[in-house]
Amino acid sequence: MKKPLRYIPAFHFHWLTRWYDPMMRLFFPEEALKTALIAQADIQPGQSVLDIGCGTGTLTLMIKQAHPNATVCGLDVDSEVLDIARRKTEEAGEIIILQQGSATCLPYADESFDHVFASLMLHHLTRQDKQQMLREAFRVLQPGGKLHVADFGKPHDSVMWLISWLVRWFEEVHDNILGLLPVYMADAGFHSMEEATCYRTVLGTVALYRADKPIKSRKKVNSG
């Protein structure tokens, strides 16, 4: 018998899942944050995109609506939020491939995607699982592919430091607050890690990161 996947559900408790979307709009500048995350990707027609930890599909749907000629996939471990994502996708009349699975063991072949997104999901993972998820993102990206992350980051002012001190033990956010996400990205093999921008929220600083998977150097061919 297949073991059920263990995970922290949206907002920590299953009974809060139905309130996930309104709570996201309450606690975060969701539309601005996700619009900026999509804009930094510069997705081109025909490219393939994966949204890891897609939740209720808000970002996944926004990506597809902004780039209708891209192939967009969403993955989440939680079947309940995926049901919500499927309903939203159907109501919008969009074609998005949604799949249940673990961020630490992605059910995709090597070099399958041009862009990988992860929005407010890494803080749900333990340190070991954060590192494994980033290695998996690196694996499924094509050479030259891009990683785009929105998550809690290192505070930039005293007010955000105070808020982060209060929430730093909530779930697995402590490493984020210490500014370790770019370190973990580099350890996974990514280059050109950059914090593109950050947002002040009632729960602390949320940063937008981007990183590249290096293009493999071509082997020289001897002509004789």
C-alpha positions as CSV (number, residue, x, y, z in Angstrom):
1,M,0.0,0.0,0.0
2,K,1.3,3.5,-0.9
3,K,2.1,5.6,2.1
4,P,0.1,8.9,2.3
5,L,2.3,12.0,1.7
6,R,3.0,14.0,4.9
7,Y,2.8,17.7,4.6
8,I,1.8,21.0,6.4
9,P,-1.5,22.1,4.8
10,A,-2.3,25.6,3.7
11,F,-2.2,27.9,6.8
12,H,-1.2,24.8,8.9
13,F,-4.7,23.3,9.4
14,H,-7.0,21.5,7.0
15,W,-10.0,23.3,8.4
16,L,-8.5,26.6,7.2
17,T,-8.1,25.5,3.6
18,R,-11.5,26.9,2.5
19,W,-10.4,30.3,3.8
20,Y,-7.0,30.2,2.1
21,D,-7.7,32.6,-0.8
22,P,-9.3,35.4,1.3
23,M,-6.7,35.1,4.0
24,M,-3.9,35.4,1.4
25,R,-5.5,38.6,0.2
26,L,-5.7,39.8,3.8
27,F,-2.2,39.1,4.9
28,F,-0.2,39.7,1.6
29,P,-0.3,42.1,-1.3
30,E,-1.1,39.0,-3.4
31,E,-1.9,40.4,-6.7
32,A,1.0,42.8,-6.8
33,L,3.4,40.2,-5.5
34,K,2.4,37.5,-8.0
35,T,2.2,40.0,-10.9
36,A,5.8,41.0,-10.2
37,L,6.9,37.4,-10.0
38,I,5.4,36.6,-13.4
39,A,6.8,39.8,-14.9
40,Q,10.4,39.0,-13.8
41,A,10.2,35.6,-15.6
42,D,9.8,37.1,-19.1
43,I,8.0,33.9,-20.3
44,Q,8.1,33.4,-24.1
45,P,5.5,31.7,-26.3
46,G,5.9,28.0,-26.4
47,Q,7.8,27.7,-23.2
48,S,6.9,25.3,-20.4
49,V,6.3,26.5,-16.8
50,L,5.9,24.6,-13.5
51,D,4.4,26.1,-10.4
52,I,5.5,23.9,-7.5
53,G,3.2,24.1,-4.5
54,C,0.6,25.7,-6.6
55,G,-2.0,25.6,-3.8
56,T,-5.4,26.8,-5.0
57,G,-4.0,27.7,-8.4
58,T,-4.0,31.6,-8.2
59,L,-0.5,32.1,-9.5
60,T,-0.8,29.1,-11.9
61,L,-3.9,30.6,-13.4
62,M,-2.4,34.1,-13.6
63,I,0.6,32.7,-15.4
64,K,-1.6,31.0,-18.0
65,Q,-3.8,34.1,-18.5
66,A,-0.7,36.3,-19.0
67,H,1.0,33.8,-21.3
68,P,-1.7,31.8,-23.1
69,N,0.8,30.2,-25.5
70,A,2.9,28.7,-22.7
71,T,2.4,25.2,-21.3
72,V,1.6,25.6,-17.6
73,C,1.7,22.9,-15.0
74,G,0.8,23.1,-11.3
75,L,1.8,20.6,-8.6
76,D,0.8,20.4,-5.0
77,V,0.8,17.7,-2.3
78,D,-2.6,18.6,-0.9
79,S,-5.5,17.1,-2.8
80,E,-8.0,19.6,-1.2
81,V,-6.3,22.7,-2.6
82,L,-5.9,21.0,-5.9
83,D,-9.7,20.5,-6.1
84,I,-10.1,24.3,-5.6
85,A,-7.4,24.9,-8.3
86,R,-9.2,22.6,-10.7
87,R,-12.5,24.4,-10.1
88,K,-10.9,27.8,-10.7
89,T,-9.2,26.6,-13.8
90,E,-12.4,25.2,-15.3
91,E,-14.4,28.3,-14.4
92,A,-11.7,30.4,-16.2
93,G,-11.8,28.2,-19.3
94,E,-8.1,27.6,-19.2
95,I,-6.1,24.4,-19.9
96,I,-3.6,23.9,-17.1
97,I,-2.1,20.5,-16.1
98,L,-2.6,20.0,-12.4
99,Q,-1.0,17.1,-10.6
100,Q,-0.7,15.9,-7.0
101,G,2.9,15.2,-5.9
102,S,5.7,16.1,-3.6
103,A,8.0,19.1,-4.1
104,T,10.9,16.9,-2.9
105,C,10.4,14.2,-5.5
106,L,9.0,15.9,-8.6
107,P,7.2,13.5,-11.0
108,Y,8.8,15.0,-14.1
109,A,11.7,14.1,-16.3
110,D,15.0,15.9,-16.3
111,E,15.1,19.2,-18.2
112,S,11.3,19.4,-18.7
113,F,10.7,23.1,-18.0
114,D,11.9,26.5,-19.0
115,H,10.7,28.2,-15.8
116,V,10.0,26.9,-12.3
117,F,7.9,29.0,-9.8
118,A,7.5,28.5,-6.0
119,S,5.3,31.0,-4.3
120,L,5.1,31.0,-0.5
121,M,5.7,27.3,-0.2
122,L,9.3,26.9,0.8
123,H,8.7,28.1,4.4
124,H,6.4,25.0,4.8
125,L,9.5,22.7,4.3
126,T,12.1,21.6,6.7
127,R,15.7,22.7,6.0
128,Q,16.5,19.3,4.4
129,D,13.3,19.4,2.3
130,K,14.0,23.0,1.2
131,Q,17.4,21.9,-0.1
132,Q,16.0,18.8,-1.8
133,M,13.1,20.8,-3.4
134,L,15.7,23.2,-4.9
135,R,17.8,20.3,-6.2
136,E,14.6,18.9,-7.8
137,A,13.8,22.3,-9.3
138,F,17.3,22.4,-10.8
139,R,16.9,18.9,-12.2
140,V,13.7,19.5,-14.0
141,L,14.8,22.8,-15.5
142,Q,16.4,23.0,-18.9
143,P,19.9,24.4,-19.2
144,G,19.4,28.2,-19.1
145,G,16.1,27.8,-17.3
146,K,14.9,30.1,-14.6
147,L,13.8,29.7,-11.0
148,H,11.4,32.2,-9.5
149,V,10.7,32.2,-5.8
150,A,8.5,34.4,-3.6
151,D,8.8,33.6,0.1
152,F,9.7,35.1,3.5
153,G,13.1,36.6,3.4
154,K,15.6,38.5,5.5
155,P,14.0,41.7,7.0
156,H,15.3,45.0,5.8
157,D,14.2,47.3,8.6
158,S,13.6,47.3,12.4
159,V,9.9,46.9,12.1
160,M,10.2,43.8,9.9
161,W,12.9,42.4,12.2
162,L,10.5,42.8,15.1
163,I,7.7,41.0,13.3
164,S,10.1,38.3,12.1
165,W,11.2,37.7,15.7
166,L,7.6,37.0,16.6
167,V,7.0,34.6,13.7
168,R,10.4,33.0,13.2
169,W,9.4,29.7,14.8
170,F,6.2,29.5,12.8
171,E,6.4,26.4,10.6
172,E,9.9,26.4,9.1
173,V,10.4,30.1,8.4
174,H,13.5,30.6,10.5
175,D,16.0,29.8,7.7
176,N,14.2,32.2,5.4
177,I,14.5,35.1,7.9
178,L,18.3,34.4,8.2
179,G,18.6,35.0,4.4
180,L,19.6,31.4,3.6
181,L,17.4,30.7,0.6
182,P,19.9,32.1,-1.9
183,V,22.6,30.0,-0.2
184,Y,20.5,26.9,-0.7
185,M,19.9,27.9,-4.3
186,A,23.6,28.1,-4.9
187,D,24.2,24.8,-3.2
188,A,21.6,23.2,-5.5
189,G,23.6,24.5,-8.5
190,F,21.9,27.7,-9.4
191,H,23.8,30.8,-10.6
192,S,23.1,34.5,-10.6
193,M,20.9,34.4,-7.5
194,E,19.2,37.8,-7.0
195,E,16.7,39.3,-4.7
196,A,14.6,41.2,-7.2
197,T,12.4,43.1,-4.8
198,C,10.7,42.7,-1.4
199,Y,7.4,43.5,0.2
200,R,6.5,44.6,3.8
201,T,3.6,42.5,5.1
202,V,1.9,42.0,8.4
203,L,3.7,38.7,8.8
204,G,7.1,39.9,7.8
205,T,9.3,40.6,4.7
206,V,8.4,38.6,1.6
207,A,11.2,38.6,-1.0
208,L,11.1,37.8,-4.7
209,Y,14.2,35.8,-5.9
210,R,15.4,34.7,-9.3
211,A,18.2,32.3,-10.3
212,D,19.5,30.6,-13.4
213,K,20.4,27.1,-14.2
214,P,23.7,27.4,-16.1
215,I,23.9,26.5,-19.8
216,K,26.0,23.4,-20.2
217,S,29.3,24.1,-21.9
218,R,29.6,22.4,-25.3
219,K,32.3,19.8,-25.7
220,K,34.9,20.7,-28.4
221,V,34.9,18.4,-31.3
222,N,38.2,17.5,-32.8
223,S,38.2,17.8,-36.6
224,G,41.2,15.6,-36.9
